[in-house]
Amino acid sequence: MKHDPTIWSRLLSPLFVAAAALAQSTAPASPSVAPRPLEVQSPDEAAELKREPAPITEARVRESLTWLASDERNGRDCPSPGLEASAEWLVERFKKAGLAPGTGTAFRHTYTLPGQRLDSTMLVLKAKLSVDGVGKEIEWKGDVDVRLLAGSAEADGAAVDATVVLPSDPRLPNVLQRGGSRKPTVVVVAEDHPMWVACAGSRDLLSRRLRNSAPVFLVRDKALPESVLKAQEGATNAPRGTDAQPPSWSIEWIGAASTPVDIPLSNVVGVLRGAVKPDEYVVVSAHYDHIGTTIPVDGDAICNGADDDATGTTAVVLLAEKMAQDPRSERSIAFVCFSAEEKGLRGSAAFADSPPFPLESIVANINIEMLGRPQEGKRKSAWITGADYSDFAAIATEALQQGGIEVIEFQQAKALFAQSDNLSFVRKGIVAHSISAGSLHADYHRPSDEVSRIDVPHMTAVIQGMEHVVRAFADRAARPQWTAEGDRVVQRLRDQ
């Protein structure tokens, strides 16, 4: 679920802001990030695949959830190798389930976003340091002793004072939140620190503001003279009110500019063709990206995103696999996993702007967000965003109740209507809501959002209930309709 500071900052930990900023600036790039050539699955090939039973069970829920939210995915930042591996995993799951490629020829719905390429190998950083009046001059080699966390509008800079922080410095979240200011910043880290590892070599990241921004450098702690490092640590950790002075830094650099690039990204789409109205679609969606890495908390820097939104992605996959073995619904069902939700709903916006089938053929969007952490005393229950804006909630409520799931009120449900990928469909006039079965817990966008904290029996029951919801929208004669209040909200959101 994406972050809106006007809403979420009042509800969730302030560490999120730093987490999002760091994730945006540490997405590693490699040739594997670009989507690979796609395999096309013909209807005959789909029919020949061996079908294994695909019930929605706790074991299968846990298996998929664990794969998506494992440390090996490194937080599924956008872009990153972990995100690309997840896309390939989704393609294979949809293909094996017997779904048709969503674009007609491929399971990937591709798009590009403007980005930057940062290359630490081209960097040279020189520093004049002074500790207790004793001066030292040092030159650090790019990618060996210094790496680029955030680029600059200008490639080179000379003889300027720098802000210097350690990972333990309370100023670090503000440094990461800024992502660049008029004064260059040096962050001193150990070579096993997640930021140092993530910034190796050349990497791509989505564009950020560069005007008047100075670079942010990472310097390996062992590349500093011991006297300088001790003085820096002493000043950082000194009790407030003491007169511990940090070393003074004056730096100049070469090769800190970023290069504009177009970053290729993918939504993953698989379709079950309807038996009666195959040219009408119900879109069942979730986002498979997360925010990558952050400032370590108790030694853990990977934001695994188990609840947000590996739970929703797991639901989409298991619903697709289960419903592929059931009798066909009247309408077609498109199972879609979006990228770049955490970067501003940009994957779903790309889908809605350039859909693989006509927008007018989309009857409804059922978006799934955060199913795994129920409120206390609210297991086997779910809530719907913007319930008063259409008859979607009435249809979904009846269907969920048939599946043994209670629909409850949630205090922020109306405010969160415009905070997830359903918004991209709403702006096109399509009835679209998010269904959640979780809570705004303290682990949101933190390394502690782990599989071990997911209530798998609750989540499994909700996914089983969601099958009734998908079936209801796919089989009912009438399309869902906006209410008068919903029409006004849609118009306002379209104008934003």
Secondary structure, 3 states (H helix, E strand, C coil): CCCCCCCHHHCCCCHHHHHHHHHHHCCCCCHHHCCCCCCCCCHHHHHHCCCCCCCCCHHHHHHHHHHHCCHHHCCCCCCCHHHHHHHHHHHHHHHHHCCEECCCCCCEEEEEEEEEEEEHHHCEEEEEEEECCEEEEEEEEECCCEEEEECECCCCEEEEECEEECCCCCCHHHHHHHCCCCCCEEEEECCCCHHHHHCCCEEEEECCCCCCCCCEEEEEHHHCCHHHHHHHHHHHHCCCCCCCCCCEEEEEEECCECEEEEEEEEEEEEEECCCCEEEEEEEEEEECCCCCEEEEECCEEECCCHHHHHHHHHHHHHHHHHHCCCCCCCEEEEEEEECCCCCCCHHHHHHHHCCCCCHHHEEEEEEECCCCCCCCCCCCEEEECCHHHECHHHHHHHHHHHCCCEECCCCCCCHHHHCCCHHHHHCCCCCEEEEECCCCCCCCCCCCCCHHHCCHHHHHHHHHHHHHHHHHHHHCCCCCCECHHHHHHHHHHHHC
